[in-house]
């Protein structure tokens, strides 16, 4: 052995002994030293830039301990006002917590060996403006064409924040309530990433054809233009960019045994109804060409990727496609609180029902037809409406008609008619009264 080899090995042994001694004397300091050593190591080739292995699953580990999961909401579920419609992600619903009013908080785990490319934090405020909750988003890339994100986490591992440079490294995205940082943090398969009492899992696959949109330009994302508005680095905005046209079910990217176990959990948030069929995970946002199904906006040029989406959605229920959903979110002016079958004393609940989504059983012909069967210039009638799936009845019918503007733009008129409880009771021929709302593709 040469003298240089001897001293090189001696230095390595002494360094390892020092780390071991530090770990024994001060466990926290030992872990920090290992993290610093990792940070000072020569840069590794980013997994985010490597081609995805052909014929192998992109994800290799459960998102959380399966025994803590009550159900998984499929793609396409009705969402809250202002969110992309329908949901481009699955939702992991955890089991009951310590009380019937709580969900169990669980460990959120890395779904594969991957690079975390961005971390986001949002502060949610109540009606008075006070901070009500904090949620986190982690964006991971196991390979170049597949992006995975965990959203609505209650907390993230402190080590991730530290390795990202601390909160001081985060930048504001339009204000202090939404901050983010671009990272290249390597995580191991199954590594602890955070905690949540339920969270969303989204996946974009750049290698698949995009889903059909009636107006694809509404979903285009210009990181450089947004950087000017938000005063944030374009590379960061590119890292958190959504690609709704390529949203896919994350369960389909797991190994077969994991995929089957998690697919068996597909159902509603309460674990009562189970999603059935070969495509139980459903699909995300899809506009039916020339029909009513899909997303409709409140103006002709609104962008679907803004922080608050001003739109409605007409789609089958993600759990039971025989039940259809009007996700109106309070944007149908003719739907009044007095149409909700609740006592007048429950004024707040009546008003809340008009801001919820409505559901009903699928019919045929001109009464309750599926949205992908609706055609232009014909008025259709929808009856038997209910707020959400188990809420109060709506004492009204909805009239719907598709048409085109003079410039060829596709339009949809909707009106709630409280003068009839069924379509048969509405005088023929059906017509609008002037109180209808017009929506745009």
Order of alpha helices (4+ residues) and beta strands (2+ residues): alpha-alpha-beta-beta-beta-beta-beta-beta-beta-alpha-beta-beta-beta-beta-alpha-alpha-beta-alpha-beta-beta-beta-alpha-beta-beta-beta-beta-beta-beta
